[in-house]
Amino acid sequence: MNRDEFKDWLFSANIKRRIKLIQNHHTWLPDYSRFKGDNHFQLLEAMDRSHVSRRLGGIAQNITTFSDGLIALCRSFERTPAGIKGANQGAVCLENLGNFDLGGDEMSDEHRQTIIFVNAALCRKFNLPPDTDSIVYHYWYDLKTAERMNGSGSTKSCPGTNFFGGNSVESAEENFIPLVRTELGKLGGVADPKAIGLY
């Protein structure tokens, strides 16, 4: 789907599972070099096979974004994702195809806009404040203890050391969250700001 199609689907979807977290990831591999412009489904099928072999019960993520700006629905929104140990309950997992570590892929403008848009649209749909309590990075969770450590302990760099300028909480607050807030404003803000204590 393109962004408008995704918005129309999301805003009309009757999703019963309570969502309180938006996880942001990068695939690392496959990276941009594996995307040929028309092989979205082949890459998704390969991810599904890999995740099944790791006993994740199917493709781990609910959404995948691509460098051309397109968006794929993957695991059902009614199913808990297998994205971050310790932070899967009540989460939607967003997997962004590419390697966004320093020295990896340079994010395309279309991809950049789609990632911002999807995060904002999810905030709008689920009445989530656009902050680092609702929008989280894999890097912030310890792989062994499953605790949120904000980058301390045993971690992955995911969603990348160069994801919107970095993968730290501070970088997200400075470089990513303001973009999501601006996009959320264009979408009309949260559906019920009183429900999340904004007003």
C-alpha positions as CSV (number, residue, x, y, z in Angstrom):
1,M,0.0,0.0,0.0
2,N,1.0,3.6,-0.4
3,R,0.6,6.0,2.6
4,D,-2.9,7.0,1.7
5,E,-4.1,3.4,1.2
6,F,-2.5,2.5,4.5
7,K,-4.2,5.4,6.3
8,D,-7.6,4.4,4.9
9,W,-7.1,0.8,5.9
10,L,-5.8,1.6,9.4
11,F,-8.4,4.2,10.3
12,S,-11.3,2.0,9.2
13,A,-9.9,-1.2,10.8
14,N,-11.6,-2.7,13.8
15,I,-8.6,-3.8,15.9
16,K,-9.6,-5.3,19.2
17,R,-6.2,-5.8,20.7
18,R,-5.1,-2.9,23.0
19,I,-2.0,-1.2,21.6
20,K,0.3,0.9,23.8
21,L,3.7,0.6,22.1
22,I,5.0,1.1,18.6
23,Q,8.3,-0.8,18.0
24,N,10.7,0.5,15.4
25,H,13.2,-1.9,13.8
26,H,15.5,-2.2,10.8
27,T,15.9,-5.5,9.0
28,W,19.7,-5.0,8.7
29,L,19.6,-7.9,6.3
30,P,18.0,-7.7,3.8
31,D,19.3,-4.3,3.2
32,Y,18.6,-1.8,0.3
33,S,20.8,-3.8,-2.1
34,R,18.4,-6.8,-1.9
35,F,15.4,-4.7,-2.8
36,K,15.0,-4.6,-6.6
37,G,11.9,-2.4,-6.7
38,D,9.4,-5.2,-7.5
39,N,10.4,-8.0,-5.1
40,H,8.4,-6.8,-2.0
41,F,6.6,-10.1,-1.6
42,Q,9.7,-12.3,-2.2
43,L,11.5,-10.5,0.6
44,L,8.5,-10.8,2.9
45,E,8.2,-14.5,2.1
46,A,11.9,-15.0,2.9
47,M,11.5,-13.1,6.2
48,D,8.5,-15.3,7.0
49,R,10.5,-18.5,6.3
50,S,13.3,-17.2,8.5
51,H,11.0,-16.3,11.4
52,V,9.1,-19.6,11.2
53,S,12.5,-21.5,11.3
54,R,13.2,-19.5,14.5
55,R,9.8,-20.6,15.9
56,L,8.3,-17.2,16.0
57,G,5.0,-18.4,14.7
58,G,5.2,-16.7,11.4
59,I,6.6,-13.4,10.3
60,A,7.4,-11.4,13.4
61,Q,6.4,-7.9,12.4
62,N,2.9,-6.5,11.9
63,I,4.1,-3.9,9.3
64,T,7.1,-3.7,6.9
65,T,8.2,-0.5,5.1
66,F,10.3,-0.3,2.0
67,S,12.7,2.1,0.4
68,D,10.2,3.1,-2.3
69,G,7.8,4.2,0.5
70,L,5.4,1.3,0.2
71,I,3.9,-0.4,3.3
72,A,3.1,-4.1,3.7
73,L,0.8,-5.6,6.3
74,C,2.4,-8.8,7.7
75,R,1.4,-10.4,11.0
76,S,-2.2,-9.7,12.0
77,F,-2.7,-6.7,14.2
78,E,-4.7,-9.0,16.5
79,R,-1.5,-11.1,17.1
80,T,1.2,-10.1,19.5
81,P,4.4,-9.5,17.5
82,A,7.8,-11.1,18.1
83,G,9.9,-8.0,17.9
84,I,11.3,-7.1,21.3
85,K,11.7,-9.5,24.2
86,G,9.9,-7.9,27.1
87,A,8.0,-5.3,25.0
88,N,5.7,-7.4,22.7
89,Q,2.5,-7.4,24.8
90,G,0.4,-4.5,23.6
91,A,2.8,-3.6,20.8
92,V,2.8,-3.1,17.1
93,C,6.1,-4.1,15.4
94,L,7.2,-1.9,12.5
95,E,10.1,-3.4,10.5
96,N,11.9,-1.0,8.2
97,L,13.7,-2.7,5.4
98,G,17.4,-1.6,5.3
99,N,20.6,-1.3,7.2
100,F,20.5,2.0,9.1
101,D,23.7,1.6,11.0
102,L,26.5,4.1,10.3
103,G,28.1,3.1,7.0
104,G,25.0,1.2,5.9
105,D,22.1,2.3,3.7
106,E,21.3,6.0,3.2
107,M,17.6,6.2,3.9
108,S,15.6,7.3,0.8
109,D,13.3,10.4,1.1
110,E,10.2,8.2,0.4
111,H,11.2,5.7,3.1
112,R,11.9,8.5,5.5
113,Q,8.5,10.0,5.0
114,T,6.7,6.6,5.2
115,I,8.4,5.7,8.5
116,I,7.4,9.1,10.0
117,F,3.9,8.7,8.6
118,V,3.3,5.2,9.8
119,N,4.4,6.1,13.4
120,A,2.1,9.1,13.4
121,A,-0.8,7.2,11.9
122,L,-0.4,4.5,14.6
123,C,-0.4,7.2,17.3
124,R,-3.5,8.6,15.8
125,K,-5.3,5.3,15.6
126,F,-4.4,4.1,19.1
127,N,-4.5,7.4,21.0
128,L,-0.8,7.2,21.8
129,P,1.3,10.3,22.7
130,P,4.2,10.8,20.3
131,D,6.9,10.3,22.8
132,T,9.6,7.8,23.7
133,D,7.3,5.9,26.1
134,S,5.0,5.0,23.2
135,I,7.4,4.9,20.3
136,V,10.4,2.6,21.2
137,Y,13.5,1.3,19.6
138,H,14.8,-2.3,19.9
139,Y,18.1,-1.0,21.1
140,W,16.6,0.3,24.3
141,Y,15.8,-3.3,25.6
142,D,18.3,-5.7,27.0
143,L,18.3,-8.9,25.0
144,K,18.9,-11.1,28.0
145,T,16.9,-9.6,30.8
146,A,14.2,-8.0,28.5
147,E,14.3,-4.9,30.6
148,R,14.3,-1.4,29.1
149,M,17.8,-0.2,29.7
150,N,17.9,2.6,27.1
151,G,21.0,1.1,25.4
152,S,22.8,-0.3,28.3
153,G,23.6,-4.0,28.7
154,S,23.3,-6.6,25.9
155,T,21.7,-5.0,22.9
156,K,21.3,-4.8,19.2
157,S,21.9,-1.6,17.3
158,C,18.4,-1.9,15.8
159,P,16.8,0.3,14.3
160,G,20.3,1.4,13.5
161,T,23.1,3.8,14.8
162,N,22.1,6.2,12.0
163,F,18.3,5.8,12.2
164,F,17.2,9.5,12.0
165,G,20.5,10.5,13.4
166,G,21.0,7.7,16.0
167,N,19.4,5.0,18.1
168,S,19.6,6.5,21.6
169,V,16.6,7.8,23.5
170,E,18.1,11.3,23.3
171,S,18.5,11.1,19.5
172,A,14.9,9.9,19.1
173,E,13.7,12.8,21.2
174,E,15.7,15.3,19.3
175,N,15.5,14.0,15.7
176,F,12.6,11.6,15.3
177,I,9.8,12.3,17.7
178,P,9.4,16.0,16.6
179,L,8.9,14.8,13.0
180,V,6.2,12.3,14.2
181,R,4.5,15.0,16.2
182,T,4.4,17.3,13.1
183,E,3.0,14.5,11.0
184,L,0.4,13.6,13.7
185,G,-0.7,17.3,13.6
186,K,-1.4,16.9,9.9
187,L,-3.5,13.9,10.6
188,G,-5.6,15.8,13.1
189,G,-3.8,14.8,16.3
190,V,-4.8,12.0,18.6
191,A,-8.5,10.9,18.3
192,D,-9.1,11.6,22.0
193,P,-6.4,13.7,23.6
194,K,-8.1,13.6,27.0
195,A,-7.7,9.8,27.0
196,I,-3.9,10.1,27.1
197,G,-3.7,13.2,29.4
198,L,-2.6,15.7,26.8
199,Y,-5.3,18.1,27.8
